[in-house]
Amino acid sequence: MDMTRFSINKTQRTPQEWSVIAFKATTENNIQWNIAGGLIIAAVAASATSPLTGALIAGWTLYSSFKKAQSIQRNQAAIREYGCIAHILDGDDFRGYMQQVGKDSVEQELQFASSQKYAFSNAAIDYVEDAEVINSSPKSLITSGSPLPTKAYSSLANTNTQSSVHNPTLVIDIVREIARPIRNCIIFGIGGSGKGMLVANALRRIKAENPNRKIFYIDPKSEPGEYGYTEGVVDIVRRKKCKNQPPENICKWMDEVLDGTNESIGYIEWANNQEESLLVIDEGSTLGDAAKKCRNERIGTLILHISSLGGSSKENVWLLAQSPYVGPLGLNLSATSQITAVAIISDKNTNILKQWKKSPILEMIDLVNLNTLIKASPCNRAVFFGGNSTWGAMPELPNYSALDRDNDKPTGDSLSTEQRQQLRTATATQLSPSGQMIDFLERTRHSTLEDFIVKELGENERADQLKTAIVTLIRQTDHQGLIYKFKIDV
């Protein structure tokens, strides 16, 4: 027997009833009293000071009342013509309306109201500010009864709605989004989409801004041509070529990575000794398949524990995968709010969108808009950032590997370390002096220009002059990877 009368959905109103409430709210404005009070103050001021002062006060009172009446008339027109009422409702009415129609519908109304410069209620203004901080703009910029500022509208435009959220001219600084602050992420895209390049740049930014953050990298692919992604930036890397390996061998290796061996420390012990750490797991799809077949839930459990419980200890995790479907790892991403989804699609694999359309963690986008973003990208890629459920064009990033998969240069993915070094040396000799310097800076293990100049170039006396010249070069080339790496102000 139900012993309670409580029901969260008890108050259900028709659209017409909500419109009546909103219309009533526009009439409760006391304009006539504001005018009367203002004229009385004007008369007192005129007798106490001068007729001119009184006339100015009276004029301002009439003008401000006229503007307020004009705003009210526009809001009433919004109710009659469009049924747009969310921006008008206040207090319990605003909260009740959202409870009944849902967050997405309310945000769509607020977007439209802001684009039309309708006056917003206090509750509507508070909601926009609380839903997503408006680029740190002070609350004093938003006043009751005034149109919502443009920044607030931009904030709303980046929230998750029922339709695809994208801006065809938007290039997302995806490196900054995942590296500052460091988020728990799943980064997915098919081979060659740019996951490794994105992670390589983000790791360099993290190390440049916070050298105390230690990085543990698990690489089940072990392609020597991609070793440059982690060189000089990762503290510990564990590699194994898992291609064509039976699931049992892959899971055994993963257990050794986590627990350690006589020759190497395991991740569990290592992480317990770090003040700040980041675990990067490459090829999550391969590990997930092996884990499912061996019924090994350790990796999935570890990821969930870090994402759910690692915040206070500054322990984070990034998982790289071929697709958003990582159920074999024991991850239910639709129920894991602490993991941010990042997806990359290049102009060569737009068909993957059909396979991903049922993913619960992606804000879907149609093929036309996707191709628009790809064309706007200097590297012909679109990127989805789950932090604000937005699709955008991906920026061009420095390639720290010896592979150019877009142009298939060099051919083959199995260069040895020696071959890769020879390739870089040969490439450097064909570069201009400034190009050679950029190449040296990309490859150096030093995280400061001072160390690079003194320890690698062996220049002590001219260190200051060289630093100035190098900073100028990096700024002129707008090399974002080196700007991140050496903390250069732009």
N, C-alpha and C positions, 0 to 999 in steps of 0.2 A: 504494500500500500504506500502510495506517495504521500509523505507527511509534510511536503513543502509546497508553497505557492510560488516559489521563485522560478522565473523563466526569463532568460536573457532575450528571448524573441517575443516577449509578451506584447510590447507596443509596436504594432505594425500599422502604418498609415499609407493611404493611397497617394499617388503623385499629386492629385488635386489638393489633398489635405496638407501636404508639405508646402505646396505653392501658396496656400492661404496663410500658413504660418510665416513664410518668408515675406509675403506681401505686407502682413501686419507689422513685421519687424521694421520695414522701411517707413511705415507711417508713424512709428513711435520715436520721433526725432526731436520734438519740442522746438521746431524752428521758430514758431510764432513767439515763444517765450524768450528765445535767444535774441530775437529782433527787439522785443519790448525791453528786455534787460539792457541790451546794448544802447538803445536810445536814451534810456534813463541815465545810464552812466555818462553818455555823451552830454546830456543836459547838465548834469552835476559838474562835469569837467569844464563845460563852457562857462558856468557861473563862477567856478573856483579859479580857473586859469584864464582862458581866452576863448572867444567864439571860434577861432581857427582850430584850436585843439579839439573842441567839441565837435566841429564839423568833420575833422579827420576821423575821430572815433566812430561817429555815426556812419560815415562813408564806408569805413572798413567793416563795420557790423553788417551793413546791407550787402556789401560785396561778398563777404564770406558766407552769409546766409543764402545768397543767390547761388554760389558755387555748390553749397551743400544740397540745395534743392535740386540743382541740375544733376548731381550725382545720384540722388534718390530716384529721380525720374528715369535715369539710365538703368538703374538696378531693377526698377519695376518693369521696364521694357524687356530686360533680360529674362524675367520670370514669364512674361506673357508670350514673348516671341520664341524663346529657346528652351524654356523650362530649366534654366540654369539658376540654382538656388544655393548651392553649397557655400559660396562666398558670402552670402547674406546671413545665413543662420548663425546663431551665437550660442554659447554656453551649452546647456543640456540638449538644446535642439540640434546643434551641430553634431554632437556626439551620438545622439540617437539616430540622426540621419545616416551617419557613417556606419553605425551598427547594422542598419537595415539594408542599405544599398551596397555597402562594401567600400574598401579603401580605393580600389581602382577607379570606380565610378566617380568618387569624390575628387580624386586627383585629376581626372579628365575634365571635370567641371571647373576646377581651379585653374587648370592650364588655359582653358578657353576664356575664363573671366579675366585672367591676367593679361592675355593677348588683347582683350577688348578694353583694358584699363578700367574695369569696374572697381568700385570701392569694396574693400574687404572688411569683414567683421573681425573683432579681436580674436575670436576662436579660430577663424580661418588663417589669420596671420600667425598665431601661435603654432598651429599645426604645421605650416610650411617651415617655420624656424626649427621645430622639433624633429620633423621628418628627416631633414638633412641640413646641417649647418650651412647657411647661405654664404659660402666663401668667407666666413669669419666677419661678415659685415655687421656692424653694431646695430642693436635693436632700435636705436634712436632713428635709424633711417626709415623705419616702418612705423607709421602712425595709424591709429584707428581711423577708419573712414577714408583712407587714401588708397589710390591704386597700388597694387603690389609692385615693388621695384623689379627691374629687369633681372637682377641677380637671382631674386627669388623665383622668377619664372624659369630661369635656366636650371635652378635646383630641382624644380618640379619636373622639368623635361627629362631629367636623368633618373627619375624613379621608375620602378618596375610597373608597367601598365599591361593591359591585356594585348596591346598591339606591339609590334617591334619598335624598340626605342633606338633611334639612330640619327645621326646627323651626317649628311653626305660630305660635309666639309671638315668633319672632326677627325683630327689625327690624335689618337690616344697615346699619351706618354706612358705606355704600359710598363716600362721599366720602373718608373717612379711609383706607379700605382701598387706594384707588388713588393717593392723594396723599401718604401718609406711610408708608413710603418711596415715592417715585415709581416706579411699575412700568411696564414696557412692556405695553400693553394693546390688545386689540381689543374695542371696545364696540359691540355690535350690538343692533338692535331696529328694527322697521318705523317708518315716519314717524309722529311724534306720540307715540312710546313714552316719550320723555324723555331721549334721549341728549345732546342739546344742553344741557338743563338740568343734567344730571349733570356734564358737562364744565365748564360755566360755573362751577358751585360748586367743583369740584375745582381749577380754575385759580386761583380766588380764594384758596383755602386755601394752595395752593403759593406764591403770591406773598406772602401774609401771613406765612408761616413762613420763606420763603427768597426775599427780593427779588432775590437774585443769579441765580436761575434765569430764563433768558430763554426766551420762548415764541414760536415761529413757527407761524402758523396758515394752513393751506391750505383754502380754502372754495370748492368747485366749484358750490355752490348759489346763493350770493349773494342771500339773501332779506333785504331791508332790515329786515323785522320781527324778524329774529333777530340783528341787529348788536349788540344789547345783551349778548349772550352774551360777546362779546370786548372790548367797550368798556372802556377803562381797565385792562385786565389783560394783554392780548396785546401783545408788543413789535412784531411784524411780522405783518401779515395780507395774504395774496394771494387776491383774489376774482375769480371769473368765473362768469357765469350759463351753465352748460354744458348746461342743458336744451335739447333739440332741436338741439344742436350735433353735427356729424359727428365720428366718433372721431378723425379726423386733426387737427381743430382742438383737441380736448381734449388730445391727446398733445403737440401743438406748444406749447400753453400750459403744460403740465406741465414740458416741457423748459426753457421760459423761467423758470419758477418755480425750478427746480433750478439752472440755470446763470446766471440773471440776464440783464438787458438793459442797454442804455445808460442807462436811467432808474432801474433798481432792482437791488439786490444779489440774488444768487441764494442759495438755501438752503445749498448746498454751501460756498460761501465764507463765508457768515454763520456757519454752525455751527463752522467751523474757527477762528473768532475768539472763540468763547464758552468760558468755563470750565465753565458748566453750561447745558444747553439741553433743551428739550422740543419736539418736532415733533408737531403735531396735524394729522391729515389727515382731513377730513370727506368724507362721501359716497364711501367706499371702493368701494362696489359700482359706482357710475357710472365711477369711474376704472378699476376692474378690467375692466369691460366694454370700455372704449375701448382699454385696454392689450392685451387679448387680440386684438381685431380688428386692431390695428396692430402686433402682435407687439413691443410695447414693454415690456421687462422692468425698466425703471429704477426705478419706484416699488417694485415687489416686492423687488428687490435691495437698495434703500436700506433698506427696513424690516427685512429680514433682517440686514443689516450692523449697523444701529443696535442691534437687539435682541440680537445675538450678540456684538458687539465694542464697543458703546458704553458698557458699564458702567464701565470704569476712567476714561473721560473725562467721565462724568456726562452722557451724551447719551441721551435716551429718546424713545420714539415712542408716540403713541396713534393708532389707526386706528378711525374710526367707519364702520360699514357697516350695511346693511339685513339681512344674514344672515351666519351663520358660514362660508358657502361662498365663500371668497376665493381659490380656486385660480387664477382668471385673473390675479391679481397675482403669481403665482409663489410663493404662500405655502402651505406644508404645515404647518398649525397643529398637527396631531397629532404632528409630529416637531419642533416648535419649542417647547422647554420654557421659553424666555425670554419668551414672550408670554402674558400672563394674559387669559383670556376673561372678559368681563362681558356678561351678557344681560339685557335688560329686556322684560317682557311686561305690558301693561296689561289691564284688564278688557274693553277693546274689541277686543282681538286675540288672545285665548287660542288661537284656531284655528291660530296660527302654530306652535304646539308640534308639530303633526303634520309640518310641513315641516322642522323642525329635529331630529327624533328620530334621524336618522342621523348627526348631526354628532359627530365623535370627540372634540370638546373640551368637550362639555356633559355634565354629570351629569344624566341624564334624570329627570323627575318626572312623575307621572301628573296628569291634569286635576283630579281631586278635591283633591289636595294643593296644586296650583297655585292653585286658586280659594280655598282656605283662606288661603293667604299673601296673596293679593290683597285679601281681605276684612279681613285684619289690618293692611293698609297704609293709612295716612291719605291716600295719593294713589292708591289702587287699582292698585298695581303690585307685581309680584314681580320680584326681581332675583337673578341668579346670579353668584356671585363665584368665579372659577376658582382663586383663591389657596388656598382650602381646599375647593373643590368643594362649596359650600354654596348652597342656595336659601334665600331669606328674603324678608320683607316690605320694601318700599322706603320710606324715610322721605320726608316731605314736604320739598321743597327750595324756596328762594326762586327765583322766576322772573325772570330778568334780561332777558327779551325783552319785546316788546310784544304777544305772542301768547298766547292761552289756548286751546290746541287741544282741551282736554277739553270746554270749553263753547263753542267756536267764537266767541270774542270776542277782538279785533274780527274781523270777517269779512274774508277775503282775506289773502294772505301777501305782498303787495307794497307795503307802506307805505314811503314815502320817509323819509329821515332827518328832514326837516322835519315830516312828518305824524306820525311816531312821537314826536317831541319835543312836538308840540302835544297829542297824546293823553296823554302823561305829565303835562304841565302841567295839562290839564283834569282829569285824575284826581286830581292833588295838591290842587287847590283844593277838592275835595269831601271831602278827608280831614281828620281831626282834626289839631291841632297836632303830636301825637306821630306820627301817620301821615305827615304831611308831612316830619317830620324823618327817619323811616325811609326814605322815598322819596329824600330828598336823599342820605342815607348810601349807599344802594344805587347811586346814579348817580355819586357822586363818583369822580374819577380818583385822588384822594389815598389813599395806603395807610396813613396814620397819622391818628389823631384830632387830633393837634396841628396837622398841616398843614391838615386840613379846617377846623378852627375858625379858624385864623389866616388862611389864604390864601383860603378860600372864604366863610366867614362874616364875615371881617374883624374878629374879636373877639380883641384882644390882652390887654386888662386882665382880662377874665373867663374867660380860657382854661381855667384849672384848674377853676373852678366848672362851666363848660359841659361839660368832659370828664367830670366826675363824674356830671352829670345824664344825659349821653348813654350812658355805660356802664351806668348803672342802667336806662335805658329799654331798651337792647339785651338786658340780662339778663332784664328783666320780660317782654319779648315772646319770649324764647328764640329769637332770630333767628340761626340757626346760620351763615348766610352772612356776616353782619356780625361774628359772633364769630370766624370764621375770618379774615375780612378785616383786622380791627383787633387781632388777637391778644389777645382779652379772656379773662381767666381766669374760669372758671365754677365 
